Amino acid sequence: MISQKLLDKYNLPLPRYTSYPPATFFHENFNGHDFIEAIEESNHHQPEAVSLYLHIPFCSKLCFYCGCTTHISRNNDLYDQYIDALIKEIDLIAGRIDSSRPVTQVHWGGGTPNALNIDQVEKIMSAIYRHFKFSQHAEIAMECNPAYLSVQYIERLLKMGFNRISLGIQDFNEKILLTVNRDPSAMPVKDIIDQLHAAGASANLDFIYGLPYQTPDSFRDTIRHAVEAHPDRIVTFSYAHVPWVKSHQKTLEKNGIPGPEDKMQMFWNARQEMINAGYIPIGMDHFALPDDQLSIALSNKTLHRNFQGYCTKETTGQVYAFGMSAISQLHNAYAQNTKNIPHYIDAVNNGELPIEKGYKTDNTDIAVREVINQIMCNNYLNWNEIANRLNMTSQQLKSVTHFDVDRLQALADDGLVVFNKDEINVSESGRFLIRNIAALFDPKLNTGQKRFSKTI
């Protein structure tokens, strides 16, 4: 457990480092032509594998904690227009990706992907299968709101090839769900997991801590309930209060938002429950069973992450993203689609890529990304290993990350890391503050006027 003194010292607004540079550095000078060039170059970069991300922005109601790009609607005609545009966008891009490259990951995010009816989901998947070649062990995953799931819907997903479902539970306490405007699961969660496991598919349960009326004890009870359902992975996201970006989050303030000390106790209690039940801590917020691919990758120091979360090197591909607001994550560039649904549909229907902004990475960005990813994913850094992979010297790598041994020593003095001239290892307590440690290697951190959520 972290002391109050360290909580006060390190509870700072910092990037989450799901990308490097963070999305706050994307700019509007990057356009569709730049993206086409980046896609064609990406065929000659590693990883060779392809990851596909599909953004379904629709939700039937607004959860007050939400920080995602969503659109509240139950208009099925709008859904159909969006799906047609999504398929046209896939048609525009797929032909520029080398057809010999295998798809190793498909991820449906939102919004609420299962807001679509199952025939609409199948229409999109048919377009994907038409264009791409899949690896034998590809992961095909969907984020689902369990309030809108049925046995029949899950059966159809399984028949389409989905083999991982992430259930956005958030909390099992119905008072807390009511306060944040979220419906409880329509089926017992354990029944959903049992159905998936019987078909050979995997299940994730996602939770948020730091919501109104949550306490360390209540959140421990929620995680105990989760453990009893025996999912393959459990994710505990720290609620990010960013009302300057998402004004609806102000609604939560009237019921009181737990402070950093309570949030840390919630996380600590949940962590102990999961470890006691045999789950392995992964990165800063994931927990997986010992035989899960993430646990194995962590033990081998080959864990990776992208905008969709933690993954293995085998599953990871360059990410080609479709749908409004979706972010493609290539070796050499990031590209984000417009966040306006009518603009998105019109652009694609006119044969244009709906790019709103992006970022072209240079060699320094790529080197910094490698260092930060290794720290964030594997709690470990060997300067020589990464330098050799990038055809640099370790001294050059330290130089481009603006490495400062005195700042690292300050983290070591607080018990967050142990290091020598070649290696850095994050301590058990340091894992709670991994964003603070990663920020040490970010030369762009104090450039420009950027606002981030706090680390705790």
C-alpha positions as CSV (number, residue, x, y, z in Angstrom):
1,M,0.0,0.0,0.0
2,I,1.2,3.5,-0.8
3,S,1.6,6.0,2.0
4,Q,-0.5,9.2,2.1
5,K,2.7,11.2,1.7
6,L,3.5,9.4,-1.6
7,L,-0.1,9.7,-2.7
8,D,0.0,13.5,-2.3
9,K,3.4,13.7,-4.0
10,Y,2.6,11.6,-7.1
11,N,-1.1,12.3,-7.7
12,L,-0.4,14.4,-10.7
13,P,-2.1,15.0,-14.1
14,L,-0.2,12.8,-16.6
15,P,-0.9,11.0,-19.8
16,R,-2.1,7.4,-19.8
17,Y,0.4,6.5,-22.5
18,T,-1.9,4.4,-24.6
19,S,0.0,5.9,-27.4
20,Y,3.2,7.9,-27.8
21,P,3.0,10.7,-28.3
22,P,-0.4,10.9,-26.5
23,A,-3.4,11.8,-28.6
24,T,-3.3,15.4,-27.3
25,F,-0.4,15.9,-29.8
26,F,-2.4,14.9,-32.9
27,H,-2.9,17.8,-35.3
28,E,-5.2,18.8,-38.2
29,N,-2.4,19.2,-40.7
30,F,-2.4,15.4,-41.0
31,N,-5.0,14.5,-43.7
32,G,-6.3,11.6,-45.7
33,H,-3.4,11.7,-48.2
34,D,-0.9,11.5,-45.3
35,F,-2.8,8.5,-44.0
36,I,-2.8,6.7,-47.4
37,E,1.0,7.2,-47.6
38,A,1.3,5.9,-44.0
39,I,-0.8,2.8,-44.8
40,E,1.3,1.9,-47.8
41,E,4.5,2.4,-45.8
42,S,3.1,0.3,-43.0
43,N,3.3,-2.8,-45.3
44,H,7.1,-2.7,-44.9
45,H,7.2,-2.2,-41.1
46,Q,6.9,-4.4,-38.1
47,P,4.8,-5.9,-36.7
48,E,3.7,-7.5,-40.0
49,A,0.4,-8.6,-38.4
50,V,-2.8,-6.6,-38.7
51,S,-5.1,-5.5,-35.9
52,L,-8.5,-4.1,-36.8
53,Y,-10.5,-1.8,-34.6
54,L,-14.2,-1.0,-35.2
55,H,-15.8,1.9,-33.4
56,I,-19.5,1.6,-32.8
57,P,-20.4,4.9,-31.1
58,F,-24.0,4.3,-30.2
59,C,-25.5,4.0,-26.7
60,S,-29.1,3.9,-25.8
61,K,-28.4,6.1,-22.7
62,L,-25.5,8.1,-21.3
63,C,-23.4,6.7,-18.4
64,F,-22.4,9.8,-16.5
65,Y,-18.8,8.6,-15.9
66,C,-18.2,8.0,-19.6
67,G,-15.1,9.4,-21.2
68,C,-15.5,7.7,-24.6
69,T,-16.7,9.1,-27.9
70,T,-20.3,8.1,-28.0
71,H,-23.6,9.1,-29.6
72,I,-26.9,8.6,-27.7
73,S,-29.4,7.2,-30.1
74,R,-31.8,4.3,-30.7
75,N,-32.4,5.3,-34.3
76,N,-32.0,2.1,-36.3
77,D,-32.0,4.0,-39.6
78,L,-29.0,5.9,-38.4
79,Y,-27.4,2.7,-37.4
80,D,-27.9,1.3,-40.9
81,Q,-26.4,4.4,-42.5
82,Y,-23.4,4.2,-40.2
83,I,-22.9,0.5,-41.0
84,D,-23.0,1.1,-44.7
85,A,-20.4,3.9,-44.3
86,L,-18.2,1.7,-42.1
87,I,-18.2,-1.0,-44.7
88,K,-17.3,1.5,-47.4
89,E,-14.4,2.8,-45.3
90,I,-13.2,-0.8,-45.0
91,D,-13.4,-1.1,-48.8
92,L,-11.4,2.1,-49.2
93,I,-8.6,1.0,-46.9
94,A,-8.3,-2.8,-47.2
95,G,-7.0,-2.8,-50.7
96,R,-4.0,-0.8,-49.6
97,I,-3.0,-3.3,-46.9
98,D,-0.8,-6.2,-48.2
99,S,-3.2,-9.1,-48.5
100,S,-0.5,-11.6,-47.4
101,R,-0.4,-9.9,-43.9
102,P,-2.5,-11.9,-41.4
103,V,-5.1,-10.4,-39.1
104,T,-4.3,-11.5,-35.5
105,Q,-6.7,-9.2,-33.7
106,V,-10.2,-7.7,-34.2
107,H,-11.6,-5.5,-31.5
108,W,-15.1,-3.9,-31.4
109,G,-15.3,-0.9,-29.1
110,G,-17.6,2.0,-28.4
111,G,-20.0,3.3,-27.4
112,T,-21.9,0.0,-27.1
113,P,-21.1,-2.4,-29.9
114,N,-24.0,-4.7,-28.9
115,A,-26.4,-1.8,-29.4
116,L,-26.4,-3.1,-32.9
117,N,-28.8,-6.0,-33.7
118,I,-27.0,-9.2,-34.4
119,D,-27.8,-9.1,-38.2
120,Q,-26.0,-5.7,-38.4
121,V,-23.0,-7.1,-36.6
122,E,-22.9,-10.0,-39.1
123,K,-23.1,-7.6,-42.0
124,I,-19.9,-5.9,-40.8
125,M,-18.1,-9.1,-40.0
126,S,-18.9,-10.5,-43.5
127,A,-17.2,-7.4,-45.0
128,I,-14.1,-8.0,-42.9
129,Y,-13.9,-11.7,-43.7
130,R,-14.3,-10.8,-47.4
131,H,-11.2,-8.5,-47.4
132,F,-8.8,-10.0,-44.9
133,K,-6.9,-13.3,-44.2
134,F,-7.0,-14.4,-40.6
135,S,-4.3,-16.1,-38.6
136,Q,-5.3,-19.5,-37.1
137,H,-5.4,-18.1,-33.5
138,A,-6.7,-14.6,-34.2
139,E,-8.5,-12.9,-31.3
140,I,-11.9,-11.5,-32.2
141,A,-13.3,-9.5,-29.3
142,M,-16.2,-7.2,-28.6
143,E,-16.9,-4.9,-25.7
144,C,-20.5,-5.5,-24.6
145,N,-23.0,-3.9,-22.2
146,P,-24.4,-7.0,-20.3
147,A,-27.7,-5.1,-20.0
148,Y,-28.4,-5.8,-23.7
149,L,-27.1,-9.4,-24.0
150,S,-29.1,-12.6,-24.4
151,V,-28.2,-16.2,-24.9
152,Q,-29.3,-16.0,-28.5
153,Y,-27.2,-12.9,-29.2
154,I,-24.1,-14.5,-27.7
155,E,-24.7,-17.7,-29.7
156,R,-24.7,-15.7,-32.9
157,L,-21.5,-13.9,-31.9
158,L,-19.8,-17.2,-31.3
159,K,-20.9,-18.5,-34.7
160,M,-19.3,-15.5,-36.3
161,G,-15.9,-16.3,-34.8
162,F,-15.9,-14.0,-31.7
163,N,-13.8,-15.6,-29.0
164,R,-13.5,-12.9,-26.4
165,I,-16.2,-10.8,-24.9
166,S,-15.5,-7.9,-22.5
167,L,-18.5,-7.2,-20.2
168,G,-18.7,-3.7,-18.9
169,I,-20.0,-4.4,-15.4
170,Q,-18.5,-1.3,-13.7
171,D,-20.0,-2.3,-10.3
172,F,-22.5,-4.9,-9.0
173,N,-24.1,-2.5,-6.6
174,E,-27.3,-1.3,-8.1
175,K,-27.4,1.9,-6.2
176,I,-24.1,2.9,-7.7
177,L,-25.2,1.9,-11.2
178,L,-28.4,3.9,-10.8
179,T,-26.4,7.0,-9.7
180,V,-24.2,6.8,-12.8
181,N,-27.2,6.0,-15.1
182,R,-26.2,2.5,-16.1
183,D,-28.4,-0.6,-16.2
184,P,-27.5,-3.8,-14.5
185,S,-26.8,-7.0,-16.4
186,A,-29.9,-8.6,-18.0
187,M,-28.6,-12.1,-17.2
188,P,-26.6,-13.4,-14.3
189,V,-23.0,-12.6,-15.1
190,K,-21.8,-16.1,-14.2
191,D,-24.3,-17.5,-16.7
192,I,-22.8,-15.4,-19.5
193,I,-19.2,-16.5,-18.6
194,D,-20.3,-20.1,-18.4
195,Q,-21.9,-19.9,-21.9
196,L,-18.7,-18.4,-23.3
197,H,-16.4,-20.9,-21.6
198,A,-18.6,-23.8,-22.8
199,A,-17.9,-22.7,-26.4
200,G,-14.2,-22.2,-25.8
201,A,-14.4,-18.4,-25.7
202,S,-12.9,-16.1,-23.1
203,A,-14.5,-13.5,-20.9
204,N,-13.3,-10.2,-19.4
205,L,-15.1,-8.3,-16.7
206,D,-14.5,-4.5,-16.6
207,F,-15.0,-2.4,-13.5
208,I,-14.5,1.3,-12.6
209,Y,-13.4,2.5,-9.1
210,G,-13.8,6.1,-7.9
211,L,-17.5,6.5,-8.6
212,P,-20.0,8.1,-6.2
213,Y,-21.1,5.9,-3.3
214,Q,-18.3,3.5,-3.8
215,T,-16.2,2.7,-0.7
216,P,-13.2,0.4,-0.2
217,D,-15.5,-2.2,1.4
218,S,-18.2,-2.0,-1.3
219,F,-15.7,-2.3,-4.1
220,R,-14.1,-5.3,-2.4
221,D,-17.5,-6.9,-2.4
222,T,-17.9,-6.2,-6.1
223,I,-14.6,-7.8,-6.9
224,R,-15.4,-10.9,-4.7
225,H,-18.6,-11.3,-6.8
226,A,-16.4,-11.0,-9.9
227,V,-13.9,-13.6,-8.8
228,E,-16.7,-16.1,-8.0
229,A,-17.8,-15.8,-11.6
230,H,-14.3,-16.9,-12.7
231,P,-13.6,-14.7,-15.8
232,D,-10.4,-15.1,-17.6
233,R,-9.5,-11.4,-17.0
234,I,-10.6,-8.7,-14.7
235,V,-10.0,-5.0,-15.4
236,T,-10.2,-2.3,-12.8
237,F,-10.2,1.1,-14.4
238,S,-9.6,4.2,-12.3
239,Y,-12.4,6.7,-13.0
240,A,-10.9,9.7,-14.9
241,H,-12.7,12.8,-13.9
242,V,-12.3,15.2,-16.9
243,P,-15.3,17.5,-16.9
244,W,-13.5,20.1,-19.0
245,V,-13.6,17.4,-21.8
246,K,-16.8,15.6,-20.8
247,S,-19.2,18.1,-19.3
248,H,-21.8,15.4,-18.3
249,Q,-19.3,14.1,-15.7
250,K,-20.1,17.2,-13.6
251,T,-23.4,15.4,-12.7
252,L,-21.4,13.0,-10.5
253,E,-20.0,15.8,-8.4
254,K,-23.3,16.4,-6.6
255,N,-23.1,12.9,-5.1
256,G,-19.5,13.2,-4.1
257,I,-16.5,11.6,-5.8
258,P,-14.1,9.5,-3.7
259,G,-10.7,11.1,-3.1
260,P,-7.3,9.6,-4.0
261,E,-6.8,7.9,-0.6
262,D,-10.1,6.1,-0.9
263,K,-9.5,5.2,-4.5
264,M,-6.1,3.8,-3.7
265,Q,-7.7,1.7,-0.9
266,M,-10.3,0.5,-3.3
267,F,-7.7,-0.6,-5.8
268,W,-5.6,-2.2,-3.1
269,N,-8.5,-4.2,-1.6
270,A,-9.5,-5.3,-5.1
271,R,-6.0,-6.3,-6.0
272,Q,-5.6,-8.4,-2.8
273,E,-8.9,-10.2,-3.5
274,M,-7.8,-11.1,-7.1
275,I,-4.3,-12.1,-6.1
276,N,-5.7,-14.3,-3.3
277,A,-8.0,-15.9,-6.0
278,G,-5.0,-16.7,-8.2
279,Y,-5.1,-13.8,-10.6
280,I,-1.8,-12.2,-11.9
281,P,-1.5,-8.4,-11.9
282,I,-0.9,-7.2,-15.5
283,G,0.2,-3.7,-16.1
284,M,-1.5,-1.0,-14.1
285,D,-5.1,-2.2,-14.2
286,H,-5.5,-5.8,-15.6
287,F,-5.6,-9.1,-13.8
288,A,-5.5,-12.5,-15.6
289,L,-5.5,-16.1,-14.7
290,P,-2.1,-17.8,-14.6
291,D,-2.6,-19.7,-17.8
292,D,-3.9,-16.6,-19.7
293,Q,-1.8,-15.3,-22.6
294,L,-1.2,-12.0,-20.8
295,S,0.2,-13.7,-17.7
296,I,2.5,-15.8,-19.8
297,A,3.6,-12.7,-21.8
298,L,4.3,-10.8,-18.6
299,S,6.5,-13.6,-17.3
300,N,8.4,-13.5,-20.6
301,K,8.6,-9.7,-20.6
302,T,6.8,-9.6,-24.0
303,L,3.6,-7.9,-22.9
304,H,2.4,-5.1,-25.2
305,R,-0.4,-2.6,-25.3
306,N,-2.4,-0.4,-27.7
307,F,-5.5,1.7,-27.6
308,Q,-7.5,-1.4,-27.0
309,G,-5.6,-2.5,-24.0
310,Y,-2.9,-5.0,-23.1
311,C,-2.1,-7.7,-25.6
312,T,0.8,-10.1,-26.4
313,K,3.4,-9.6,-29.1
314,E,1.8,-12.5,-31.0
315,T,-1.6,-10.8,-31.0
316,T,-0.3,-7.3,-31.6
317,G,-0.5,-5.9,-35.1
318,Q,-0.4,-2.4,-36.5
319,V,-3.9,-1.1,-35.8
320,Y,-6.1,-0.1,-38.7
321,A,-9.2,1.6,-37.2
322,F,-12.7,2.1,-38.8
323,G,-15.6,4.3,-37.7
324,M,-16.1,7.8,-36.3
325,S,-13.3,8.9,-33.9
326,A,-11.4,5.6,-34.5
327,I,-7.6,5.9,-34.2
328,S,-5.3,3.9,-36.4
329,Q,-2.0,3.1,-34.7
330,L,0.7,2.3,-37.3
331,H,4.4,2.0,-36.8
332,N,5.0,5.3,-38.4
333,A,1.8,7.3,-37.8
334,Y,-1.4,7.8,-35.9
335,A,-4.6,8.8,-37.7
336,Q,-7.9,9.7,-36.1
337,N,-11.3,9.9,-37.9
338,T,-13.8,12.8,-37.4
339,K,-15.9,12.6,-34.3
340,N,-19.0,13.9,-36.1
341,I,-21.2,11.1,-37.4
342,P,-22.8,13.0,-40.3
343,H,-19.4,14.3,-41.4
344,Y,-18.1,10.7,-41.2
345,I,-20.9,9.3,-43.3
346,D,-20.7,12.1,-45.9
347,A,-17.0,11.8,-46.3
348,V,-17.0,8.0,-46.8
349,N,-19.9,8.1,-49.1
350,N,-17.9,10.6,-51.2
351,G,-15.0,8.2,-51.4
352,E,-12.9,10.2,-49.0
353,L,-11.0,9.0,-45.9
354,P,-12.7,10.8,-42.9
355,I,-9.4,11.8,-41.2
356,E,-9.7,14.7,-38.8
357,K,-6.2,14.7,-37.4
358,G,-3.1,12.6,-36.9
359,Y,0.6,12.5,-36.2
360,K,3.6,11.3,-38.2
361,T,6.1,9.7,-35.9
362,D,9.8,10.3,-36.3
363,N,12.7,8.1,-35.0
364,T,12.8,9.9,-31.7
365,D,9.1,9.3,-31.1
366,I,9.5,5.6,-32.0
367,A,12.4,5.2,-29.6
368,V,10.6,6.9,-26.7
369,R,7.5,4.8,-27.4
370,E,9.6,1.6,-27.1
371,V,11.0,2.7,-23.8
372,I,7.6,3.8,-22.3
373,N,5.8,0.7,-23.6
374,Q,8.4,-1.5,-21.9
375,I,8.0,0.3,-18.6
376,M,4.2,0.4,-18.8
377,C,3.8,-3.2,-19.9
378,N,6.6,-5.2,-18.3
379,N,7.7,-3.1,-15.3
380,Y,11.2,-3.4,-16.6
381,L,13.7,-1.7,-18.9
382,N,17.0,-2.9,-20.3
383,W,18.6,0.0,-22.2
384,N,20.8,-2.3,-24.3
385,E,18.0,-4.6,-25.5
386,I,15.9,-1.7,-26.8
387,A,18.9,0.2,-28.2
388,N,20.0,-2.9,-30.2
389,R,16.5,-3.4,-31.5
390,L,16.5,0.2,-32.8
391,N,20.1,0.1,-34.1
392,M,21.2,2.7,-31.5
393,T,23.6,2.8,-28.6
394,S,22.2,2.8,-25.1
395,Q,23.7,6.3,-24.6
396,Q,21.8,7.6,-27.7
397,L,18.6,6.0,-26.4
398,K,19.1,7.7,-23.0
399,S,19.7,11.0,-24.8
400,V,16.5,11.0,-26.9
401,T,14.4,10.2,-23.8
402,H,16.1,13.1,-21.9
403,F,17.1,10.5,-19.3
404,D,18.0,12.2,-16.0
405,V,19.6,9.8,-13.4
406,D,18.9,12.2,-10.6
407,R,15.2,12.1,-11.3
408,L,15.3,8.3,-11.5
409,Q,17.2,8.3,-8.2
410,A,14.4,10.3,-6.6
411,L,12.0,7.6,-7.6
412,A,14.3,4.9,-6.2
413,D,14.6,6.9,-2.9
414,D,10.8,6.6,-2.7
415,G,10.9,2.8,-3.2
416,L,9.3,2.9,-6.7
417,V,12.2,1.5,-8.8
418,V,15.5,-0.3,-8.5
419,F,18.1,0.4,-11.1
420,N,21.7,0.1,-12.3
421,K,23.4,1.5,-15.4
422,D,21.8,-1.1,-17.7
423,E,18.4,-1.9,-16.2
424,I,15.5,-0.5,-14.4
425,N,13.0,-2.6,-12.5
426,V,9.7,-1.3,-11.1
427,S,9.0,-2.3,-7.5
428,E,5.7,-3.6,-6.3
429,S,4.7,-0.2,-5.0
430,G,6.0,1.5,-8.2
431,R,3.4,-0.4,-10.2
432,F,0.6,1.7,-8.6
433,L,2.4,4.8,-10.0
434,I,3.6,3.5,-13.3
435,R,2.4,6.5,-15.2
436,N,4.7,8.7,-13.0
437,I,7.6,6.4,-13.8
438,A,6.9,6.4,-17.6
439,A,6.6,10.2,-17.6
440,L,10.3,10.3,-16.6
441,F,11.2,9.3,-20.2
442,D,8.8,11.6,-22.0
443,P,10.6,14.6,-23.5
444,K,7.3,16.1,-24.8
445,L,5.7,16.1,-21.4
446,N,6.0,19.7,-20.6
447,T,5.6,21.1,-24.1
448,G,2.3,22.8,-25.0
449,Q,-0.8,23.3,-22.9
450,K,-2.2,19.8,-22.3
451,R,-4.6,18.6,-19.7
452,F,-4.7,15.1,-18.3
453,S,-6.5,13.1,-15.7
454,K,-4.6,12.6,-12.4
455,T,-2.7,9.3,-11.9
456,I,-4.8,8.2,-8.9
